[in-house]
Amino acid sequence: MFNILNKKFLLTIIIASSCNQDVEPVNEITIPDEPIVDLKIISPIVIDNNIQEESSLNQWTEFKLIESSILDLSNSVDKFINDDINLIEDILNKLSDNSRGILKSDIELYTNNPEIKGRLKLLNIQIQKTKQNLNNLKKNDAVEELNKIIVFYNYSANMIESKISNLIN
């Protein structure tokens, strides 16, 4: 009986001594930044100068402003990835103003083609969405959203170029 009590007493001492150890609380857990997996930015489409001159597209100032801002955006993504969010915010603000302006455009090509209107409205929505959420997104997600802007622009530019080609031929 003394043997059993001696073992239980020894076990109790071991458990009590192991429970009295000081454990340092972890106040800060470092989560490594998510690596940028896909840095591929889609290239924006630039409508051929000959087509622009033949169709008077080069007189559509609102579209030229959008095209210029899209080119700025695609050239600035690398700086954004390296933590220069201010440049992208400025470009998005400019794009936002330009995309609202293009929706009020009175160019015949725009007013007579609901497909072009629809594409440019979708572009405007994507620009506004990205502008609103940019600060809340991770880098990968932000780059993906910036790519979507360029994709919507490319859809619009393709539609415009297609309509112009049909008018010229």
Number of C-alpha atoms within 10 A of each C-alpha: 5 7 8 9 10 11 11 12 12 12 12 12 12 11 11 11 10 10 10 8 8 7 7 6 6 6 6 6 6 6 6 6 8 9 8 12 8 9 14 11 18 15 14 20 17 15 16 9 11 11 15 15 11 12 16 13 20 16 12 17 15 20 19 16 18 20 22 13 19 25 17 16 25 18 13 16 22 15 13 18 15 9 11 13 15 11 16 20 18 13 18 24 16 15 26 21 17 20 23 16 16 22 16 11 16 11 15 9 19 19 14 11 13 11 15 20 19 14 20 24 18 18 24 24 17 21 24 19 13 23 21 12 11 19 12 10 13 13 21 16 13 20 23 19 20 24 21 18 28 25 19 21 24 22 19 22 21 17 17 21 19 12 15 18 13 9 10 10 5
